[in-house]
């Protein structure tokens, strides 16, 4: 149920055409296959393997959004203060714009 809601939420947010383009990009193909295979394993009754594959697929698919998320988190009151500390900020600066190696 959560997978279906996730996919429908993405399509409602960015539109069906953009969703298909996002999942069918050559650089996102490993993430799409992994996420789909994980969904299949969950449906057939192997939830642990399915959730591991889905997690990997999610990380690969959305690794380009982590820098944007880091900037957003730094602007949240209280929580942003933690993420603006020098040791945390240096971690984000080192990994800004890098994709997860696959």
C-alpha positions as CSV (number, residue, x, y, z in Angstrom):
1,X,0.0,0.0,0.0
2,X,2.8,2.4,0.9
3,X,4.6,1.8,-2.5
4,X,1.4,2.5,-4.4
5,X,0.9,5.7,-2.4
6,X,4.5,6.7,-2.9
7,X,4.4,6.3,-6.7
8,X,1.0,8.1,-6.9
9,X,2.3,10.9,-4.7
10,X,5.3,11.4,-6.9
11,X,3.0,11.5,-10.0
12,X,0.6,14.0,-8.4
13,X,3.5,16.2,-7.3
14,X,5.4,16.4,-10.6
15,X,2.9,15.0,-13.1
16,X,2.6,11.7,-14.8
17,X,4.8,12.6,-17.8
18,X,7.6,13.9,-15.6
19,X,7.3,10.9,-13.4
20,X,7.7,8.5,-16.3
21,X,10.7,10.5,-17.6
22,X,12.3,10.5,-14.1
23,X,12.0,6.7,-13.6
24,X,13.0,5.9,-17.2
25,X,16.2,8.1,-17.3
26,X,19.3,6.0,-18.1
27,X,21.1,7.1,-14.9
28,X,18.1,6.1,-12.8
29,X,17.6,2.7,-14.4
30,X,19.3,0.7,-11.6
31,X,17.2,2.4,-9.0
32,X,14.0,1.9,-10.9
33,X,14.7,-1.8,-11.4
34,X,15.8,-2.3,-7.8
35,X,12.7,-0.5,-6.5
36,X,10.4,-2.5,-8.8
37,X,12.1,-5.8,-7.9
38,X,11.7,-4.9,-4.2
39,X,8.0,-4.2,-4.7
40,X,7.6,-7.6,-6.4
41,X,9.4,-9.4,-3.5
42,X,7.2,-7.7,-1.0
43,X,4.1,-8.7,-2.9
44,X,5.1,-12.4,-3.2
45,X,5.8,-12.6,0.5
46,X,9.5,-11.9,1.0
47,X,9.3,-8.6,2.8
48,X,12.8,-8.4,4.2
49,X,14.5,-8.8,0.8
50,X,11.9,-6.6,-0.8
51,X,12.5,-3.8,1.7
52,X,16.3,-4.0,1.3
53,X,15.9,-3.7,-2.5
54,X,13.4,-0.9,-2.3
55,X,15.7,1.0,0.1
56,X,18.6,0.7,-2.2
57,X,16.5,1.8,-5.2
58,X,15.2,4.8,-3.2
59,X,18.7,5.9,-2.3
60,X,19.9,5.5,-5.9
61,X,16.9,7.3,-7.4
62,X,16.8,10.2,-5.1
63,X,20.6,10.7,-4.4
64,X,20.5,13.8,-6.5
65,X,18.1,15.5,-4.0
66,X,20.2,15.1,-0.9
67,X,22.0,18.5,-1.3
68,X,18.6,20.2,-1.7
69,X,17.3,18.4,1.4
70,X,20.4,19.4,3.3
71,X,19.8,23.1,2.5
72,X,16.1,22.8,3.5
73,X,17.0,21.1,6.8
74,X,19.5,23.9,7.7
75,X,16.7,26.4,7.5
76,X,14.4,24.7,9.9
77,X,14.3,26.3,13.4
78,X,16.2,24.3,16.1
79,X,16.9,21.3,13.8
80,X,18.7,23.7,11.4
81,X,21.0,24.8,14.2
82,X,22.3,21.2,14.6
83,X,22.9,20.9,10.8
84,X,24.7,24.2,10.7
85,X,27.4,23.0,13.2
86,X,30.9,23.0,11.5
87,X,31.4,19.2,11.6
88,X,27.9,18.4,10.2
89,X,28.2,21.2,7.6
90,X,31.6,20.0,6.4
91,X,30.1,16.5,5.8
92,X,27.4,18.0,3.7
93,X,29.8,20.3,1.8
94,X,32.1,17.3,1.0
95,X,29.2,15.3,-0.3
96,X,27.3,18.0,-2.1
97,X,26.5,17.2,-5.7
98,X,27.9,13.7,-5.6
99,X,25.8,10.7,-6.7
100,X,25.8,7.5,-4.7
101,X,28.2,5.1,-6.5
102,X,26.4,2.0,-7.9
